[in-house]
Amino acid sequence: MSSNSVPLYVDDSHLTEFDATVVKSGPRFVVLDRTSFYPDSGGQPNDIGFLRHDGINVIVLKVMKRGLEIFHYLDSDIPMGSAVHGVVDWPTRSWNMRRHSAEHLITGLIEALGEPPKIFSDLERLEYQPSTLTEEQIRGVERRFDEVVDKNVLVRIHYEDRARIDASGDPRKILFLKKIPRSVDRLRIVDIGAYASTFCFGTHVKSTREIGHLVELRLEDAKKGKKVIHFRLEP
């Protein structure tokens, strides 16, 4: 039996319950044939929740991806071959994907100013080098962000072949492509209207109103010409 995991979250970020079979088991961990639990990856934290087995809720503490296997680290053991019902904690998933989609939108709005692509990001923090971003520009990004949220722009997910992207000559896409393993031949692209377009395998909102408004967007000078942007969303 293959121990590769089908990542259900890729096709539906709002799916929080699913049925699966344990295809690999060890001390306090399992790999499932299919899962909606998002692993810690790409600067986005993993989901938490539980797997129901034999009437008992086994807590999912951590989720990590290794190759094509997704490991669920648990508070107790579940035997190989067991049928389980997974339940993802929605408040945690929602909060993480709202911030993740917000990071995409902020990045797109900053790139529209002619800023080079960010060199690092995680939830609520983006880093650029070199950077000429000004406080005035950041206030403009903040206003624009809230305008896009109020417009309730749809978030569209689609796929492109790697070879087609390579042949496109688009320097921005080719730069991002270098960060993705050659074994990945189809790329998942997340578009937020015309405001942001990024390769991403993370979870995302369906439309911008789901993100919510900013309560903080702060620009900070760092070493060697770097600029760091911190943001916070309304609860």
N, C-alpha and C positions, 0 to 999 in steps of 0.2 A: 504494500500500500504506500502511495506517495505521501510524503510529509509536507509537501508544498501547501501553502495556505492561500485560498482565494480571498482577496481583500474586499469585502463587501462595501466598505466605506468609500471606495473609489467611485462607485456608481451611485451611492446614496449616502450623503453625509448626515441625513436625518434618520437613518435606520438605527434603532437602538435595541431591537430584540431579534434574535435569530436562533435557529437550531443547527447543531453541528456535531461532528464525531471527533473524538480524540484520536489522532494519528501518531502521536509521539507523547510519551509520558516519562517523567522522572521525578526526583524529589522536589516537590512544591512547584512543578511547572508542567504545562501541557502545550502541545502544538495542535491546532484544530484544522480540519480540512477546509473550513471557511470561517471567517470571523468579521465582525463589525468593529472590533476593538482596534483603535488606531495606535500604532507603536510610536515610541519616542523617536522622532525623525524630523529632519529639516527645520529644526528650531521650534517645532511644535510638540508640547508634552503629550505623553500617552494618555489614553482613556483609562478610567477605572470603572468598576462595576462588580458583577458577580456571574458565575456559571452555576446554574441549578443542576444538581446531579443527585439522583435518588432522593429527591425531596429536600435536599440540603443546599443552601446557598454558599458556595465556595468563593471567597472574595478574590477579585483580580487586583493585585497590588501594583504590578508593573507590566508593561508590554514592550517587547523589543523585537526588531526584525533582523534576521541573519540570513542573507541570501533571499530565498523565496519562502522561508519559514518564519512564522510569526509566533514568538514565544510568549505565553501568558504565565506570569509568576504569581503564585497563589498562596493562600494561608493554610492550605492542606492539600493532600494528594488526590488525584482522580486517575483511575486506572486506564490503561491503553484500551481503545475500542469503545469506550463509554459514550453514550449519547448525552449531550448537554444542551441546555437552553441558556443562551447568553443574554445578559441585560447590561447595556452600557449606561453609566450614570449620565443622564441628560444635562443637568446643570453644568457639570464639568466639561462635557463635549461642547455644549453651546458656548460657554465662555471662551474656551480655547479657539474654536473656529471663528467666533466673532473677531477676536483679536488677530487671528491669522489673516482673515479677509481684510481687516483694517490695515495690516502691514502691507498687503499687496496694493491697496488703494493709495496709501501714502506714498509708497515707492513709485507708482505710476505717475502721480501728480508731481513728484519731485523730478522724475526723469523728463517730464514735459517741459521743465525749466531748462533743460540742456545739461543737467547734472549727470555725471558718469554713473553707471550702475553701482549699487551699494556693494561693499566688500564683506559685510557681515550683517546678520539680522537674527533676532529671536523675538519672542512675543514682547511687545512694548519697547523695543530698542532697535535702532537701525544705525549703521556706521558707514561713513563715506570717506574716501581718500583718493586723490586730494579733493578738496571741496571749497567752493566759494559761496556756499549758501549764506544768506543773510537773515537777520531776524524779520525783516519786512517780508521776504519771500516765504518764510515759515508761517507768518500770520495769514498770507494769501492762501497757502496750502490748507491751513486750518479752515478758512472760510469755504474754500472750494470743496473740501472733504464733506462738510456738513450739508452743502448744497447737493452733492451727489447722493448722500444718504436720504435727504428729503425727496429726491426725485424717484427713489425706489428702483434704481437701475437693476436689471436682471444680471445675475452672474451665470455665465455660460461656460460649460466644460465640453471640450472636444479634443480630438486626437489628430496628430500629424505624424507621417512617417519620417524617421530620422534622415533618410536619404533626401527627401524633398526639402527639409529644412537646411541641410548641408548645401544643396544646390541653389537655395534662395539668394545667397549672397548677403543676407541681412546680418550685419556685423553684431548687433545686439543679441540676436538669437544664437548665432554661432558661438559667441562668447559664453553664453549660458550652457550651450551644448557640451562644451569642453569639460564641464563639471559633472556630467552625467555618464555613467559607465557605458562603454561601447556595446555591452550586451543588451541595453535597452534600445529597441529599434522603433518603438512607437511612443511618442511623447504626449503626455496629458497636458493640455493647455487650459488655463483658467483666465477667462476674459471678464472684466468688469466693465461692460459697455465699451466705450472707446477710451476709457480712462486708464486701464491697466491690462496687460497681457503677459502672463508668466508661465513657464513650465512649472508644474507643481503636482505632487501626488497626495497632498494633504486634504483635510476636510474644510469645506467652505459653506458660507451661507447661500441661500437661494436668491436673495436680492439685498440691495444695500441698506434698506430700512432695518433689516434684521441685525446689522452691525451696531447701530446706535450712534449717537453723537460723541464727539471728543469732549473730554473735560480738561485735557491737557495735551499740548504739543509743544515740547521744549527743545531748544537748540543749545548744544553744549560744545565748546571748543575742547579738543583733545590734543594729544601730542602729535608732532610731525604733520601738521596741517589737516588732521582728521576732524570731522564733525560728527557728533553723535546726536541722534534725535530720540527723545523719549516721548512716549504717548500713553495716555490712559483713556479708556472708554467709560461712558456712563454704565452703572451696574445693569 
